[in-house]
């Protein structure tokens, strides 16, 4: 009671100040006592309490000794409160300065990155324009030399004899784009060609408008020339050894009618005159090194007057159908909208996971059940889930992400597999191995026999990632006109299938072996949920990657949703119950947790250590003493 009375503000009770005299204090006391006297307020239950407080205040302030001691305590309390307010103001100022510095640094970094990106884009555009200018100059030079040869040949022929000559028929410029398109196929023994390599190789026959690679058939490409003459030269070429590895055919399946008619007319003329055909425009024989144009066939000279209009953005209706079969997601607005929806959904879910994990990390020392969930291992699993989710977005073709070869070598073997899916699986396997070691084998988590399997899995995953990123025969890039994607070979899919099957089987085996009868750490239900969900996720991902379903509209939706589901079951099956107990039923949850510890035999030292480790939170006191002392004494680093 004395402590409570000493904490009251006697000056405020009487309505006086520290400078008031005894006479003023006495006058104020009489006024307050008359107002607060119980006889004056018979219906007020607190009147007696207030009257007592007024009496105590008068007694303290009129006694010089008590007043001096009270003034000293009041002055110390006021000084301490002012000091705390000043420190709070300083902390607030330091925080604002730190946030301002971070914001300025972030803005500066973003500006530098934007400037670097603009410079790279300008350099690429300048390089493209330079290449186009050189190509136009090369074509103009080739046409000029061809015209000179034509004039010389005509003059020599007219001077030698006056015999008739065959001339190609006059054709108009309305040639369908399907008649200027060819399909190139090459065998598995040949190297992997991307869009720039094919364009550079087939430009020797003439300018190219489009090169489209087929994702489902990686050794097949559709090439659209600017001129039908160039396409005819490529299909009829039989002398250039650089093209013997390719099987070339018309995209429409048959030779265009214009070339068939010209060949028939030329053959008829040669049969009638019984003279060899001398074309009006002889073929160009310049080499690729000199002029950038390869030797053309005689048919190219016969059709030298033929030209075509500039193609549209897409080729023709037949070619549109081909593009739809190549990648239906990348050419539909619906697929892009679906991708944005899935990205938003996954980002929100992972943000909630990160916030929940941050709450657990911040309160794990004050709330013991959090520590029983192996916060470090859960953090590794969450990191793997985030990496795997980010990699699926980077490999999504509908986002039009430019994936150079170096990025593909990092994203697929390392970010998606080693640091993503494999890290997520190995975190679960390691946790189940710890449960098996502690509660089934009843051995401490230490020694080479325990860490040898873990080291083997880490080394196996590291070797797998290094091997997958060491050769372009396994991981390569395929460029499209508007986007690019990473191409994975059949051997890569086979090795990935074997590796994921091994990790999934180990996860299931450890889930079965780690079953025990403890109630405080009996997480068979959570382990079963996470093991089943992770197994389903691995199987679905393998099937979709193997069969290419992830490139389809429905397959991409199922694939992304399964990844979100599989990576969240493990996290929330472990942390949802303690998080709910922490926020809504803390004392009941801790009491239940403590009773389970005693049931499992971890409460033998409760009476000896309860008083030695008292804390401010009475509800956290007894479970933390027993649990930390006994479990850390036996299980070692199990509690992370």
Buried (B, 14 or more C-beta within 10 A) or exposed (E): EEEEEBEBEBBEBBBBEEEBEEEBBBBBBEEBBEEBBBEEBEEEEEBEEBBEBBBBBBEBBEEEEBBEEBBEEBEEEEEEEEEEEEEEEEEEEEEEEEEEEEEEEEEEEEEEEEEEEEEEEEEEEEEEEEEEEEEEEBBEBBEEBBEEBBEEBBEEBEEEEEEEBBBBBEBEEEBBBBBBBBBBBBEEEEEBBBBEEBBBBBBBBBBBBBBBBBBEEBBBBBBBBBBBBBBBBBBBBEEEEEBEBBEBBBBBEEBBEBBEEBBEBBEEBEEEEEEEBBBBBBBBBBEBEEBBBBBBBBBBBBBBBBBBEEBEEEBBEBBEEBBEEBBBBBBBEEBBEBBEEBBEEBEEBBEEBEEBBEBBBEBBEEBBBBBBBBBBBBBBBBBBBBBBBBBBBBBBBBBEBEBEBEBBBBBBBBBBBBBBBBBBBBBBBBBBBBBBBBBBEEBBBEEEEBBEBBEEBBEBBEEBBEEBBEEBEBBBBBBBBEBBBBBBBEEBBEBBBEBBEBBBEBBBBBBEBBBBEBEBBBBBEBBBBBBBBBBBBBBBBBBBBBEEBBBBBEBBBBBBBBBBBBBBBBBBBBBEBBBEBBEEEBEEBBBBBBBBBBEBEBBEEBEEBEEEEEEEEEBBBBBBBBBBBBBEEBBEEBBB
